[in-house]
């Protein structure tokens, strides 16, 4: 791999500083050495022709599942980070619901060490809020903060009581850069729901999960965040009322951020009439009005970030009957093209806003200061180059070990050409290296 290279002729979009202009970028010794350079500055650097391509900060996924340790038959850190790099990501944050749970520093170190060996993507492990995700007592949050953890979540489960959440938020407040991320779902209302409760759940004969299962917890958590003054992040919003609750909270000055997934921005419960288990996710796909509210909330900044909630499962698990199939879809390799095709193309989002929601915004929430831009001299060269016009069909094989993709069979526009981590090409010409 060359020590000096030039990305020549590309359109640089750097949402961190509002840049959108043609620009050559010189990379040297893992860092950006020049932006907007002239031909003479390149010297003997290897030149990569980026004519017609977009160059932007590497994407950051603040909500993913790498399954290791414990469920390596679904995904490993190596295959998961390979999928991430293939999709244009230079940093991901794997959730704590592994086996054993990442509720102490030992698991955090294991995950980070395995990621370093793979060398495809920076990994920022998320620590559990409660021991064993059991919702009874706080995990070793201080110990994990010392190990470098900056986000804590019991994703897959909600912190069950307001008192326990308050304790977690108060404890987190001692660390200015720590954020508590909540999976908002009232278990007593969710009741093992298989899809959104409504016309389609009744017609398909599937147990429904009402939007109120999310909304009552969003309201509760925002109230506790107001009480404590601590940072709160809300995972994978799915409901129109939840979006409005977050919008009002931000207007009140509550320190809250929120994310949404590509599949919740594209699909609705209408799409489940074929019993496609790849579209069985948690929270469930909701109605068209919910999807439209999510899109509007993302466009106006109420929702800060797009996160994949990449959730790989073995083939035999997803091919079970709908009510027995586990929820989740892989998404690291399809997130960018899905957003380009379904949101940027139709004019729902500007390209700059879409890239901000996938890079600068999640990097800021995670505290991943070396990622998400700006693309400036001296900064680590974490970059992705993509072709916004390339058309392709989503189909196996994937870089991920699993193939339970919500977008399976769909024609996408936009594909990653190169991904660069600290100046090293982890993906070149669309293929992961190493």
N, C-alpha and C positions, 0 to 999 in steps of 0.2 A: 504494500500500500504506500503511495507516495507521501512524503513528508510535506510537500507543497503541492497544492492543486488549486485550480481556478474553476469556479462555476460561472460559465460565460453565457451571456445573452438571455438570462432568465428574467422573469418579472418578480422582483422581490416584494413580498407582502409581509410587513412586520407590524402586526397589530399593536404591539407593545408601545410603539412610538408613532403609529399612524402613517408609516411609509407604504407607498404603493407605486413603484416605479421600476423601469428596467435598470438592472445593476449587475455588474460583475463582482464576484466575491472571491477574495483570496484567502485561502486557509493554509496555515503554516504551523507545524508542531502542535496540532490539536486545537488551535485557536483561530479565531477570525483575525486575519492580519490586515485586511483592507476591504472596504466596501465602496463600490463606484470607482474602481481603479482604472488606470489607463493601460494600454497594451504593454508599455514598457515595464510596468511594475510587476507583471507576471513572471518575468525572467524565464527560468527553466522549469516552471511549475507545469505539472500535467493539466491539460485543459479538458474539461467536460462541457460539451455543447448542451446548453439548456434553452436553446431557442424554442419558443412556443411553450415553455414549461414555467411553472410557478415555483419559486423558492421561498420557503417560510420557516420559522422556527419549528423544531421537532415537536410533534404532538405529545400531549401529556394526558394520560388516562388516570383519573383519580379514583377509579372504582373498577377493579378487575378481580378475577379469581384465577389464581395459578394452580390451585389444588394441592400443591406440594408444600409441606409433607402430608401424607395420609391417603391421597386419592390420585396417585400417579397414573392409574389406568385411564383417567380422564384428561389430565394435563400434567406437565412438569414445568418447572421454572424455565428450563431450556426451551421446550416447545412453545410455551406461552410467550416468552420474550422474543422468540423467533417470529411468532405471529404478530407481536406488537411492532417489531421493526419492519416487517413486511407491510404493515398498515400505516407506516410513517411515524410511529411513536418512538421517542427516545427516553421516556420515563413512564412508569406505571406504578400504581399503588395497589398491591394485592391485599384483599380483605383478610381478616383474622380467623375466619371460620374454617381453619384447617384441622388436621388431626395429628398431633395435638394442636389445640387452639393457641394462637399467638397471644397469650395472656401474660407472658413473661419474656425477659430478654433473650433467653436461650433460643426460642423459636425465631425471634427477630434476627438474631445473628446467623442462624442456619439459612434462612431465606436469603439474606443479603449475601452470604458467602457463595451460595449456589448461583445466584445471579451474577456475581463477579466472575465465576468460572465460565459461565455461558458468554458473558461479555457482549451481549446484544442490545441491552437496554438497561438504563438505571432503574433500580427497584427501590421504592420507598414503602417498606412494610407498614401496614395499618395494625395497630394494637387493639386488643379487645377492651371494651369498657368494663365488663364484668368477668369474673373468674369462670372459665369454661363456657362462657356465653350463657350462663345459667340465670342471670338476672337477680342474683342474691347478694353478692358483695363485690366491691370494686376490685378489678385486677391490679397488677403491680404497675400502675401508671407511671409513678415516679421512676422506677427502675427502667421502664421502656423509654421514657423521655431521655434518660442518661444514655441509652443505647441509640438515640437518634430518631425515635419515633415522634412524629408531629401530628398524626391523626389517629383518633381512636373511634372504633365503631363495633357494635355487635351485629353488623349487617347480616340479614337473614332473620334477625329477631329484634324486637323493639325493647328498649329498657322498660321494664314492666310498670314501674311506679314513678310518680312524680318526685317523691323523696329521693330515690336512688339516682335519678337523673340530676336532681339538684346537687347532690353530693358530688357527682362526677364533674359537673360544670364548675362548682366552687373549687374543687381540687385542680381542675385544668386551668383555672384563672391564675394560679400561681406561676404558670408558664405562659408568657405573653404570646408565643407563637404556636400554641397547641390548640387544636380544634376538635370538638366532639361532633361526630357525624352519626345521624340517627336514621335508622330504618323505621319509618313511621307506619306502624300497623297494629291496630288493636286486635289482639288474638281472639278476644271474645266475640268480635264482630266478623273477623275474617273467617272463622269456623271452617278451616280447610277448604276455602273456596277455590274452585278450579278455574274460574274466569270472572270477569266483571258481572256483577248482578244486574240483570236487566232483561230486556226482551229476548236476546239471544241465549242467555243462560237458561231461561225457561223453555225456549223452543228446542234447545239442544239437549235438555235434560241433565244439565251440569250444575253442580252446586255453585252459587254465585258468591262473590265477595264484593260488598257494597263499597262505593267510594268513601263513604263515611268512616270505614275502617282506617283509612289513611288520614282523613281530614281531622278527626277528633284528636289524633296524636300530634299532628302538625300544630293544631291550636294549643294543645297542652304544652308542647315543647317550646313554642314561641313565648308562652307566658312565663315559663321557667327561665328562658334565656333573658327575658326582660328583667326578671327578678334578680338574676345573678350578674348580668352585664357581661357574660362570657360568650365567646364565639360559638355559634351553632351552625352546623352544616346539615342540610336535609338531602338525603339520598333519593335518587330516582323518583322524582315527582310524577304523578300520573293523573291527577284530578284538577279540574278547572277551579274548584273552590280552594284547593291547596295553593294554587298559583296566586289567587287573590289574597289569601291569608299571608303569604310571603310578601306580596306587594305592599300590603298595609303595614306589615312589620318593618319593612325597610323604611317606609315613610315615617314611622315612629322613631327610627334610629336604633332599632334592635340589630345586634351584630349577627346577622344571618346571611348565609349563602345557600344556594341550591343548585342541583344538577338535574339533567334529564337525559334519557337514553335516545339513541337514534330510532330504536324500534317503537318507543312511545311517541316519537315525533312523526312516524310514518303510518303505522298500522292502527286499526281499531278493532273492537270486538266483532265487527262485521266480517273480518278476515278469518274468524275461527269457525265459520260454518262448515269447513271441510275437516274439522277436527285435527288440524295440523299441529302436532305436538311441538314443532319448532317455534310456534307462536305462543306456546304456553310459558308465560313468564310471571315473575312476581316483583312488583305489583302487576296485576293483570292489565292487558290492553283494555282501554275504556272506550267511551263513545266518541263520535266525531267532534262533538262540542268540546270534550276534554282535550283531544288532540289539538284542536285549533287554539285553545287557550294556552297549551304548552308552547306552541309555536309563537304565539303573540308574546308570551312571557319571556321567551328566549330572545326574541327580536328587541324587546324594549329594555332588557337587562335585569328584569325581575329574577329570571333564572340565569345564573352566572355561567354555568359550564355544561358541556356535553360530555357525558361519561358512558363508557360502553356497557358496564355491568357484564363483561365477558364471563360467561358461565358455562364452561364445557362439561358435557356429559358423555358417557359411553353410548355407542350406537344402540346396544340392546336396551338401555334404560330409556332412551327417547323413543324407541319403536314400540314401547308398551302401549296399552290402552291409555286414552287421554287422562283419565282420572288417576292412573298409576304412574304416569310419566312425571319425572321431576321438572320443576319450572327452570327455565333458563335458556339463553341463546349465546352462542359465541358472537363476537362483534369486533374484535381488534382489527381484522383484515377488511371489514366492510364499512366501518364507521365513516371514514372520510368520503368514500364514493357515495355512500347513502346520503350524507348531508349535501354533497355537491349535486347529486341527481334530484333529490326530493325537496330540497329547501333552497339552495342557491339557484339552481336552474330555473325554477318557477318564480323566483323573486321574493320568497318568504324571508330570506336572510341575504344580506350582502356577503360577498366572499370574505371580506375583512372581518366582519362580525362572526362568521362561522369559524374562521381560523382563530380568532381571539378566544372563542368559547372552547376550543379544542387545544389551546396552547397556553397563552398568557394567563387566562383566568384560572384554569385548574392549577397551573404552576404556582400562582400567587396564593391560592387557598392552601395548597400543600406545603408551602414554604420551600419549594424546589427552586431556589433562587438562580441556579445556573441554567435552568430550562425556561422555555416560553419566550425567549427574546429578552432584551432587544438584540438585533443582529448588529453588533458594533465591534470595532477593533478591541482585542484583548479578551473578549468573551469566549467561553468554550464553544466550539463549533458543533452545536447540536442543531441539525438542519434536516429538512425533508424537501425533496424535489418531486413534484407530481405533474402529470399531464392531465389538464382539466378536460380534455376532449376525448381521451381514450375510452372506447366502449368495450365492455366485456360482460360475460355472464357469470354470475356467482355459482360456482360448482366445485366439488372436490377434485383433486386433493387440496387441502389447506395446509398452511404451515402449522396451525394448531393441530393437536393430536385428535381433536374431536371435529365433528362436522354438523352439529346441530345449529345451523345458521338460519335465522329468521328470514334472511334475504335470499335463501337458496332458490336458484332458478331465475332470479330477476336480472334484467339487463341494467348495468350501471354505467355511468359516465364519470370518468376520473380514476386515475390509477397511479400509485406511487412508482417512481422510477428509481430514485436513490434515497436512502436514509443514512445520515451521518451522525455518529456518536463520538464526540471529542475528536473530530477530524477524521475518524476512521469510517469507511463506508461499510455499514452493516448490511445494507441492501444496495445492489448495483444492477441497473437494467432490470429492475423488478424482482430480482432473486436475492434471497438472504445469503450472505457470505459466511464462511466458516462452518 
